[in-house]
């Protein structure tokens, strides 16, 4: 348990807050992924509704 806490503290010290540009890129990529998955679900629903 102690080793886990030490490693966790080390990661927190190394980690940095993302810049505004990095945050915008993350939001765009995540949003695109959500749209692709949603569109795929709608298409599959429509296909199986017809069958």
Backbone as XML, in Angstrom:
<?xml version="1.0"?>
<chain id="A" units="angstrom">
  <residue number="1" name="UNK">
    <atom name="N" x="0.827" y="-1.183" z="0.000"/>
    <atom name="CA" x="0.000" y="0.000" z="0.000"/>
    <atom name="C" x="0.881" y="1.260" z="0.000"/>
  </residue>
  <residue number="2" name="UNK">
    <atom name="N" x="1.932" y="1.218" z="0.763"/>
    <atom name="CA" x="2.829" y="2.376" z="0.852"/>
    <atom name="C" x="3.480" y="2.652" z="-0.517"/>
  </residue>
  <residue number="3" name="UNK">
    <atom name="N" x="3.853" y="1.581" z="-1.205"/>
    <atom name="CA" x="4.478" y="1.736" z="-2.521"/>
    <atom name="C" x="3.499" y="2.368" z="-3.507"/>
  </residue>
  <residue number="4" name="UNK">
    <atom name="N" x="2.248" y="1.954" z="-3.431"/>
    <atom name="CA" x="1.223" y="2.520" z="-4.304"/>
    <atom name="C" x="1.068" y="4.020" z="-4.056"/>
  </residue>
  <residue number="5" name="UNK">
    <atom name="N" x="1.042" y="4.413" z="-2.812"/>
    <atom name="CA" x="0.903" y="5.829" z="-2.465"/>
    <atom name="C" x="2.103" y="6.623" z="-2.949"/>
  </residue>
  <residue number="6" name="UNK">
    <atom name="N" x="3.295" y="6.079" z="-2.788"/>
    <atom name="CA" x="4.504" y="6.760" z="-3.244"/>
    <atom name="C" x="4.495" y="6.936" z="-4.767"/>
  </residue>
  <residue number="7" name="UNK">
    <atom name="N" x="4.090" y="5.887" z="-5.479"/>
    <atom name="CA" x="4.020" y="5.990" z="-6.941"/>
    <atom name="C" x="2.951" y="6.989" z="-7.370"/>
  </residue>
  <residue number="8" name="UNK">
    <atom name="N" x="1.826" y="6.988" z="-6.668"/>
    <atom name="CA" x="0.753" y="7.927" z="-6.992"/>
    <atom name="C" x="1.212" y="9.365" z="-6.770"/>
  </residue>
  <residue number="9" name="UNK">
    <atom name="N" x="1.913" y="9.618" z="-5.688"/>
    <atom name="CA" x="2.419" y="10.963" z="-5.405"/>
    <atom name="C" x="3.422" y="11.380" z="-6.475"/>
  </residue>
  <residue number="10" name="UNK">
    <atom name="N" x="4.249" y="10.460" z="-6.920"/>
    <atom name="CA" x="5.235" y="10.754" z="-7.962"/>
    <atom name="C" x="4.536" y="11.164" z="-9.250"/>
  </residue>
  <residue number="11" name="UNK">
    <atom name="N" x="3.491" y="10.453" z="-9.614"/>
    <atom name="CA" x="2.739" y="10.776" z="-10.826"/>
    <atom name="C" x="2.098" y="12.152" z="-10.703"/>
  </residue>
  <residue number="12" name="UNK">
    <atom name="N" x="1.544" y="12.465" z="-9.538"/>
    <atom name="CA" x="0.923" y="13.770" z="-9.341"/>
    <atom name="C" x="1.941" y="14.899" z="-9.443"/>
  </residue>
  <residue number="13" name="UNK">
    <atom name="N" x="3.161" y="14.657" z="-9.002"/>
    <atom name="CA" x="4.206" y="15.672" z="-9.095"/>
    <atom name="C" x="4.663" y="15.862" z="-10.547"/>
  </residue>
  <residue number="14" name="UNK">
    <atom name="N" x="4.660" y="14.794" z="-11.328"/>
    <atom name="CA" x="5.110" y="14.863" z="-12.718"/>
    <atom name="C" x="4.022" y="15.452" z="-13.618"/>
  </residue>
  <residue number="15" name="UNK">
    <atom name="N" x="2.770" y="15.139" z="-13.328"/>
    <atom name="CA" x="1.658" y="15.558" z="-14.177"/>
    <atom name="C" x="1.556" y="17.082" z="-14.224"/>
  </residue>
  <residue number="16" name="UNK">
    <atom name="N" x="1.099" y="17.580" z="-15.378"/>
    <atom name="CA" x="0.922" y="19.021" z="-15.528"/>
    <atom name="C" x="-0.480" y="19.304" z="-16.051"/>
  </residue>
  <residue number="17" name="UNK">
    <atom name="N" x="-0.935" y="20.490" z="-15.798"/>
    <atom name="CA" x="-2.246" y="20.908" z="-16.280"/>
    <atom name="C" x="-2.155" y="21.122" z="-17.789"/>
  </residue>
  <residue number="18" name="UNK">
    <atom name="N" x="-3.130" y="20.621" z="-18.558"/>
    <atom name="CA" x="-3.063" y="20.801" z="-20.016"/>
    <atom name="C" x="-3.256" y="22.268" z="-20.394"/>
  </residue>
  <residue number="19" name="UNK">
    <atom name="N" x="-2.620" y="22.654" z="-21.487"/>
    <atom name="CA" x="-2.816" y="24.013" z="-21.994"/>
    <atom name="C" x="-4.201" y="24.109" z="-22.622"/>
  </residue>
  <residue number="20" name="UNK">
    <atom name="N" x="-4.605" y="25.317" z="-22.916"/>
    <atom name="CA" x="-5.924" y="25.519" z="-23.521"/>
    <atom name="C" x="-6.020" y="24.803" z="-24.870"/>
  </residue>
  <residue number="21" name="UNK">
    <atom name="N" x="-4.950" y="24.863" z="-25.659"/>
    <atom name="CA" x="-4.946" y="24.205" z="-26.971"/>
    <atom name="C" x="-5.068" y="22.683" z="-26.814"/>
  </residue>
  <residue number="22" name="UNK">
    <atom name="N" x="-4.321" y="22.103" z="-25.873"/>
    <atom name="CA" x="-4.408" y="20.657" z="-25.643"/>
    <atom name="C" x="-5.819" y="20.273" z="-25.209"/>
  </residue>
  <residue number="23" name="UNK">
    <atom name="N" x="-6.415" y="21.078" z="-24.351"/>
    <atom name="CA" x="-7.771" y="20.796" z="-23.883"/>
    <atom name="C" x="-8.774" y="20.851" z="-25.032"/>
  </residue>
  <residue number="24" name="UNK">
    <atom name="N" x="-8.612" y="21.847" z="-25.912"/>
    <atom name="CA" x="-9.505" y="21.948" z="-27.069"/>
    <atom name="C" x="-9.364" y="20.742" z="-27.983"/>
  </residue>
  <residue number="25" name="UNK">
    <atom name="N" x="-8.133" y="20.273" z="-28.194"/>
    <atom name="CA" x="-7.916" y="19.097" z="-29.041"/>
    <atom name="C" x="-8.549" y="17.852" z="-28.421"/>
  </residue>
  <residue number="26" name="UNK">
    <atom name="N" x="-8.408" y="17.696" z="-27.123"/>
    <atom name="CA" x="-9.000" y="16.548" z="-26.430"/>
    <atom name="C" x="-10.515" y="16.577" z="-26.575"/>
  </residue>
  <residue number="27" name="UNK">
    <atom name="N" x="-11.112" y="17.766" z="-26.413"/>
    <atom name="CA" x="-12.571" y="17.903" z="-26.527"/>
    <atom name="C" x="-13.030" y="17.573" z="-27.944"/>
  </residue>
  <residue number="28" name="UNK">
    <atom name="N" x="-12.293" y="18.068" z="-28.950"/>
    <atom name="CA" x="-12.660" y="17.782" z="-30.346"/>
    <atom name="C" x="-12.583" y="16.292" z="-30.648"/>
  </residue>
  <residue number="29" name="UNK">
    <atom name="N" x="-11.513" y="15.644" z="-30.222"/>
    <atom name="CA" x="-11.338" y="14.219" z="-30.497"/>
    <atom name="C" x="-12.403" y="13.393" z="-29.781"/>
  </residue>
  <residue number="30" name="UNK">
    <atom name="N" x="-12.663" y="13.722" z="-28.506"/>
    <atom name="CA" x="-13.685" y="12.987" z="-27.755"/>
    <atom name="C" x="-15.064" y="13.202" z="-28.379"/>
  </residue>
  <residue number="31" name="UNK">
    <atom name="N" x="-15.357" y="14.433" z="-28.779"/>
    <atom name="CA" x="-16.643" y="14.727" z="-29.414"/>
    <atom name="C" x="-16.814" y="13.978" z="-30.720"/>
  </residue>
  <residue number="32" name="UNK">
    <atom name="N" x="-15.747" y="13.934" z="-31.512"/>
    <atom name="CA" x="-15.797" y="13.194" z="-32.773"/>
    <atom name="C" x="-16.046" y="11.709" z="-32.512"/>
  </residue>
  <residue number="33" name="UNK">
    <atom name="N" x="-15.389" y="11.167" z="-31.508"/>
    <atom name="CA" x="-15.599" y="9.755" z="-31.159"/>
    <atom name="C" x="-17.034" y="9.484" z="-30.743"/>
  </residue>
  <residue number="34" name="UNK">
    <atom name="N" x="-17.599" y="10.387" z="-29.953"/>
    <atom name="CA" x="-18.997" y="10.229" z="-29.527"/>
    <atom name="C" x="-19.933" y="10.282" z="-30.729"/>
  </residue>
  <residue number="35" name="UNK">
    <atom name="N" x="-19.670" y="11.207" z="-31.648"/>
    <atom name="CA" x="-20.513" y="11.305" z="-32.846"/>
    <atom name="C" x="-20.416" y="10.057" z="-33.715"/>
  </residue>
  <residue number="36" name="UNK">
    <atom name="N" x="-19.207" y="9.535" z="-33.890"/>
    <atom name="CA" x="-19.020" y="8.330" z="-34.708"/>
    <atom name="C" x="-19.749" y="7.144" z="-34.081"/>
  </residue>
  <residue number="37" name="UNK">
    <atom name="N" x="-19.601" y="6.975" z="-32.791"/>
    <atom name="CA" x="-20.279" y="5.859" z="-32.113"/>
    <atom name="C" x="-21.798" y="6.032" z="-32.181"/>
  </residue>
  <residue number="38" name="UNK">
    <atom name="N" x="-22.280" y="7.253" z="-31.971"/>
    <atom name="CA" x="-23.716" y="7.513" z="-32.051"/>
    <atom name="C" x="-24.263" y="7.262" z="-33.442"/>
  </residue>
  <residue number="39" name="UNK">
    <atom name="N" x="-23.551" y="7.743" z="-34.459"/>
    <atom name="CA" x="-23.986" y="7.534" z="-35.843"/>
    <atom name="C" x="-24.007" y="6.046" z="-36.177"/>
  </residue>
  <residue number="40" name="UNK">
    <atom name="N" x="-22.983" y="5.335" z="-35.739"/>
    <atom name="CA" x="-22.928" y="3.883" z="-35.973"/>
    <atom name="C" x="-24.125" y="3.197" z="-35.317"/>
  </residue>
  <residue number="41" name="UNK">
    <atom name="N" x="-24.455" y="3.608" z="-34.106"/>
    <atom name="CA" x="-25.604" y="3.026" z="-33.411"/>
    <atom name="C" x="-26.907" y="3.289" z="-34.133"/>
  </residue>
  <residue number="42" name="UNK">
    <atom name="N" x="-27.079" y="4.501" z="-34.644"/>
    <atom name="CA" x="-28.309" y="4.848" z="-35.368"/>
    <atom name="C" x="-28.411" y="4.033" z="-36.651"/>
  </residue>
  <residue number="43" name="UNK">
    <atom name="N" x="-27.307" y="3.905" z="-37.356"/>
    <atom name="CA" x="-27.312" y="3.126" z="-38.599"/>
    <atom name="C" x="-27.639" y="1.660" z="-38.309"/>
  </residue>
  <residue number="44" name="UNK">
    <atom name="N" x="-26.996" y="1.096" z="-37.306"/>
    <atom name="CA" x="-27.279" y="-0.302" z="-36.960"/>
    <atom name="C" x="-28.731" y="-0.485" z="-36.522"/>
  </residue>
  <residue number="45" name="UNK">
    <atom name="N" x="-29.256" y="0.458" z="-35.762"/>
    <atom name="CA" x="-30.661" y="0.384" z="-35.331"/>
    <atom name="C" x="-31.588" y="0.416" z="-36.543"/>
  </residue>
  <residue number="46" name="UNK">
    <atom name="N" x="-31.288" y="1.312" z="-37.492"/>
    <atom name="CA" x="-32.125" y="1.414" z="-38.686"/>
    <atom name="C" x="-32.052" y="0.141" z="-39.514"/>
  </residue>
  <residue number="47" name="UNK">
    <atom name="N" x="-30.866" y="-0.419" z="-39.660"/>
    <atom name="CA" x="-30.707" y="-1.642" z="-40.454"/>
    <atom name="C" x="-31.461" y="-2.786" z="-39.819"/>
  </residue>
  <residue number="48" name="UNK">
    <atom name="N" x="-31.314" y="-2.955" z="-38.504"/>
    <atom name="CA" x="-31.989" y="-4.087" z="-37.845"/>
    <atom name="C" x="-33.498" y="-3.862" z="-37.700"/>
  </residue>
  <residue number="49" name="UNK">
    <atom name="N" x="-33.951" y="-2.620" z="-37.748"/>
    <atom name="CA" x="-35.383" y="-2.352" z="-37.702"/>
    <atom name="C" x="-36.044" y="-2.784" z="-39.004"/>
  </residue>
  <residue number="50" name="UNK">
    <atom name="N" x="-35.318" y="-2.614" z="-40.106"/>
    <atom name="CA" x="-35.855" y="-2.985" z="-41.412"/>
    <atom name="C" x="-35.883" y="-4.503" z="-41.570"/>
  </residue>
  <residue number="51" name="UNK">
    <atom name="N" x="-34.860" y="-5.168" z="-41.011"/>
    <atom name="CA" x="-34.804" y="-6.628" z="-41.134"/>
    <atom name="C" x="-35.825" y="-7.222" z="-40.247"/>
  </residue>
</chain>
